[in-house]
Amino acid sequence: MKKGRIWILKRRVTIPLGVLILLAITVVGLFSFQPRFLLKELADQNPGVLFFVETEQKVLALTIDDAPSSTLTPAVLDLLEKYKIHATFFIIGKQVSGNEELIARMKSGGHELGNHMVEDVPSISLSDEEFESNILAVEKLIGPLGPTKWCRPASGWFTPQMVTIAHRLGYRLCLGSIYPFDNQVRNPVLLHDAVMARVYPGAVLILHEGGPQRDYVIPLLDKLIPDLLAEGYEFLTVSELQALEEAPLNQPDEPRL
């Protein structure tokens, strides 16, 4: 060994092809089927983030990302009004200008507004200061129509620090428990079947609008909503769903005099 140098022997590790294939199938399966045991583990490890609510009541929250859009939001609101249900819209700040009337219509229709940052770029790539300024910028745009307490990071990834910042600003992060990859699949029949196969009481469903390339959401909702209603499901806003999480499981009987 030469003086002044440190030689490190690196051992090459070979992983059998079968193990790699099994690992790939496992990862794809977890993301594709979103098993509840994995989501429960995530929820238990991250109490500052809402993924779903444990309840036996047949309720779910419909959340719609990347609103508003002059091309799709009116049709989405028409459908929600047609079926007399409420949803939670996660608003992108850059899309508010020129669409203020649509956001006002959301609020007047009983829907809930959530904060989806200024633009659709992965929030996890932002610095802490940028993440905070994004939340405050969108709050300034939608706050006059009523307070909002839900923030959904763009692209879904988050850090503990993001949870802390959101909490300090009066927000709780909301992700979800049923994500049918509508941005990628874009086939309303396949998406409908995927949601119906995975739905369960207390779930948070994530869908997208935001532009003409997502026009699949209209036939999807027009088939999905009545089918879920026929299954006995009630649609709640995220805040209404969270209220079930906070309610005591067993109410004692009132004392009789």
C-alpha positions as CSV (number, residue, x, y, z in Angstrom):
1,M,0.0,0.0,0.0
2,K,1.4,3.3,-1.0
3,K,1.8,6.0,1.7
4,G,-0.9,8.6,1.7
5,R,-3.4,6.5,-0.2
6,I,-6.3,4.3,1.1
7,W,-7.2,1.4,-1.1
8,I,-10.8,0.1,-0.8
9,L,-11.7,-3.3,-2.2
10,K,-15.2,-3.1,-3.6
11,R,-17.0,-6.3,-3.7
12,R,-19.3,-6.8,-6.7
13,V,-22.6,-8.2,-5.7
14,T,-24.6,-10.2,-8.3
15,I,-28.4,-10.3,-7.8
16,P,-30.1,-13.2,-9.6
17,L,-32.4,-12.3,-12.5
18,G,-35.3,-14.0,-10.9
19,V,-35.0,-11.9,-7.7
20,L,-34.9,-8.7,-9.8
21,I,-38.0,-9.8,-11.7
22,L,-39.8,-10.6,-8.5
23,L,-38.8,-7.3,-7.0
24,A,-40.1,-5.4,-10.1
25,I,-43.4,-7.3,-10.0
26,T,-43.8,-6.5,-6.3
27,V,-43.1,-2.7,-6.8
28,V,-45.5,-2.6,-9.8
29,G,-48.1,-4.4,-7.8
30,L,-47.9,-2.1,-4.8
31,F,-48.3,1.0,-7.0
32,S,-50.9,-0.5,-9.2
33,F,-53.2,-2.1,-6.6
34,Q,-52.4,0.2,-3.6
35,P,-53.1,-2.5,-1.0
36,R,-54.7,-1.2,2.2
37,F,-52.1,-2.7,4.5
38,L,-49.4,-0.6,2.8
39,L,-51.6,2.5,3.0
40,K,-52.4,1.9,6.6
41,E,-48.7,1.6,7.4
42,L,-48.0,4.9,5.6
43,A,-50.9,6.5,7.5
44,D,-49.7,5.2,10.8
45,Q,-46.2,6.5,10.1
46,N,-47.5,9.9,8.9
47,P,-50.4,11.1,11.1
48,G,-50.1,14.5,9.6
49,V,-51.2,13.3,6.2
50,L,-54.7,12.1,5.4
51,F,-54.8,9.0,3.1
52,F,-58.2,7.6,4.0
53,V,-60.4,7.3,7.1
54,E,-61.1,4.0,8.9
55,T,-64.9,3.7,9.0
56,E,-67.6,1.1,8.3
57,Q,-69.9,3.7,6.8
58,K,-70.1,3.5,3.0
59,V,-68.6,6.9,2.3
60,L,-65.8,8.2,0.2
61,A,-64.3,11.6,-0.8
62,L,-64.0,12.4,-4.5
63,T,-61.0,14.7,-5.0
64,I,-60.2,16.4,-8.3
65,D,-56.8,17.7,-9.0
66,D,-55.5,20.5,-11.3
67,A,-58.6,22.6,-11.4
68,P,-59.8,25.0,-12.7
69,S,-60.1,24.7,-16.5
70,S,-62.4,26.6,-18.8
71,T,-62.7,23.5,-21.0
72,L,-63.5,20.9,-18.4
73,T,-64.5,22.4,-15.1
74,P,-68.0,23.6,-16.2
75,A,-68.9,20.0,-17.4
76,V,-67.5,18.5,-14.2
77,L,-69.6,20.9,-12.1
78,D,-72.6,20.1,-14.2
79,L,-72.2,16.4,-13.5
80,L,-71.8,16.9,-9.8
81,E,-74.9,19.0,-9.7
82,K,-76.8,16.4,-11.8
83,Y,-76.0,13.7,-9.2
84,K,-76.3,16.1,-6.2
85,I,-72.9,15.2,-4.8
86,H,-70.0,17.3,-3.5
87,A,-66.3,17.0,-4.3
88,T,-63.0,18.6,-3.2
89,F,-61.2,20.5,-5.9
90,F,-57.4,20.9,-5.5
91,I,-56.6,24.3,-7.2
92,I,-53.5,25.2,-9.1
93,G,-52.7,28.8,-8.6
94,K,-51.5,29.6,-12.2
95,Q,-54.9,28.4,-13.5
96,V,-57.0,30.7,-11.3
97,S,-56.7,33.9,-13.4
98,G,-59.6,34.1,-15.8
99,N,-61.4,31.3,-14.1
100,E,-62.5,33.1,-10.9
101,E,-66.2,32.6,-11.7
102,L,-65.7,28.8,-11.9
103,I,-64.1,28.8,-8.4
104,A,-66.9,30.9,-7.1
105,R,-69.3,28.3,-8.7
106,M,-67.5,25.5,-6.9
107,K,-68.0,27.2,-3.5
108,S,-71.6,28.2,-4.2
109,G,-72.3,24.6,-5.2
110,G,-71.1,23.3,-1.8
111,H,-67.8,21.9,-3.0
112,E,-64.5,22.3,-1.1
113,L,-61.4,24.0,-2.3
114,G,-57.9,22.5,-1.6
115,N,-54.4,24.0,-2.2
116,H,-52.5,22.3,-5.0
117,M,-49.6,24.7,-5.2
118,V,-48.8,27.4,-7.8
119,E,-48.0,25.1,-10.7
120,D,-48.0,21.4,-11.5
121,V,-44.3,20.6,-10.8
122,P,-43.2,18.1,-8.1
123,S,-43.5,19.9,-4.8
124,I,-40.8,17.8,-3.3
125,S,-38.3,19.6,-5.6
126,L,-39.1,22.9,-3.9
127,S,-37.0,24.4,-1.1
128,D,-38.8,24.8,2.2
129,E,-39.2,28.5,1.5
130,E,-40.6,27.9,-2.0
131,F,-43.0,25.3,-0.6
132,E,-44.3,27.8,2.0
133,S,-44.6,30.6,-0.5
134,N,-46.5,28.4,-2.9
135,I,-49.1,27.6,-0.3
136,L,-49.5,31.2,0.7
137,A,-49.7,32.4,-2.9
138,V,-52.6,30.0,-3.7
139,E,-54.3,30.8,-0.4
140,K,-54.3,34.5,-1.3
141,L,-56.1,33.6,-4.6
142,I,-58.8,31.2,-3.2
143,G,-58.9,32.4,0.5
144,P,-61.4,35.2,-0.1
145,L,-64.0,32.6,-1.2
146,G,-63.6,30.8,2.2
147,P,-60.9,29.2,4.3
148,T,-59.3,26.0,3.1
149,K,-57.3,23.6,5.2
150,W,-56.1,21.0,2.8
151,C,-52.9,21.0,0.8
152,R,-52.0,18.3,-1.8
153,P,-48.4,18.5,-2.9
154,A,-48.0,18.3,-6.7
155,S,-47.0,14.8,-7.8
156,G,-47.9,13.4,-4.3
157,W,-44.4,13.0,-2.8
158,F,-43.8,14.7,0.5
159,T,-41.2,15.1,3.3
160,P,-41.7,15.5,7.1
161,Q,-40.7,19.1,6.8
162,M,-43.4,19.7,4.3
163,V,-45.9,18.3,6.8
164,T,-44.6,20.6,9.5
165,I,-44.7,23.7,7.3
166,A,-48.2,22.9,6.1
167,H,-49.4,22.4,9.7
168,R,-47.8,25.7,10.8
169,L,-49.8,27.4,8.1
170,G,-53.0,25.8,9.2
171,Y,-53.1,23.0,6.7
172,R,-53.0,19.2,6.7
173,L,-51.6,17.3,3.7
174,C,-54.2,15.2,1.9
175,L,-53.1,12.4,-0.5
176,G,-55.4,9.5,-1.2
177,S,-56.0,5.8,-1.2
178,I,-57.5,5.1,-4.7
179,Y,-55.4,6.5,-7.6
180,P,-56.3,4.8,-10.9
181,F,-53.5,6.5,-12.8
182,D,-56.0,8.4,-14.9
183,N,-53.3,10.6,-16.2
184,Q,-51.6,7.6,-17.8
185,V,-54.5,5.3,-18.7
186,R,-57.1,7.8,-20.0
187,N,-59.6,5.2,-20.8
188,P,-62.9,5.8,-19.0
189,V,-64.0,2.2,-19.1
190,L,-60.7,0.8,-17.7
191,L,-60.6,3.6,-15.1
192,H,-64.2,3.0,-14.0
193,D,-63.5,-0.7,-13.6
194,A,-60.3,0.0,-11.6
195,V,-62.1,2.3,-9.2
196,M,-65.1,0.0,-8.7
197,A,-62.7,-3.0,-8.0
198,R,-60.8,-1.0,-5.3
199,V,-63.4,1.2,-3.6
200,Y,-64.0,0.7,0.1
201,P,-65.5,2.8,3.0
202,G,-63.5,5.8,3.9
203,A,-61.5,6.0,0.7
204,V,-60.1,9.1,-0.9
205,L,-60.3,8.9,-4.7
206,I,-58.0,11.0,-6.8
207,L,-58.9,12.1,-10.3
208,H,-57.7,14.8,-12.6
209,E,-59.1,17.5,-14.9
210,G,-57.3,20.7,-16.1
211,G,-57.2,20.6,-19.8
212,P,-58.8,19.1,-23.0
213,Q,-56.4,16.1,-22.9
214,R,-58.2,15.0,-19.8
215,D,-61.7,14.9,-21.3
216,Y,-61.9,11.2,-20.3
217,V,-63.0,12.5,-16.9
218,I,-66.4,13.5,-18.1
219,P,-67.6,10.0,-19.3
220,L,-65.8,8.5,-16.4
221,L,-67.7,10.5,-13.8
222,D,-71.0,10.1,-15.6
223,K,-70.7,6.3,-15.3
224,L,-68.7,6.1,-12.0
225,I,-70.9,8.3,-9.8
226,P,-74.2,6.6,-10.4
227,D,-72.6,3.2,-10.0
228,L,-71.1,4.1,-6.7
229,L,-74.4,5.6,-5.6
230,A,-76.1,2.4,-6.6
231,E,-73.6,0.5,-4.4
232,G,-74.8,2.6,-1.5
233,Y,-71.8,5.0,-1.3
234,E,-72.2,8.6,-0.1
235,F,-69.9,11.3,-1.4
236,L,-68.3,13.6,1.2
237,T,-65.8,16.4,1.0
238,V,-62.4,15.7,2.5
239,S,-63.4,17.8,5.6
240,E,-66.6,15.8,6.1
241,L,-64.7,12.6,5.7
242,Q,-62.1,13.7,8.3
243,A,-64.9,14.5,10.7
244,L,-65.6,10.8,10.8
245,E,-62.0,10.2,11.7
246,E,-62.2,12.6,14.6
247,A,-65.6,11.4,15.9
248,P,-65.5,8.9,18.8
249,L,-66.2,5.4,17.8
250,N,-68.6,4.7,20.6
251,Q,-70.9,7.3,22.0
252,P,-72.1,6.4,25.5
253,D,-75.8,6.4,26.1
254,E,-77.3,9.5,27.7
255,P,-78.0,8.9,31.4
256,R,-81.7,8.4,32.1
257,L,-83.2,10.5,34.9
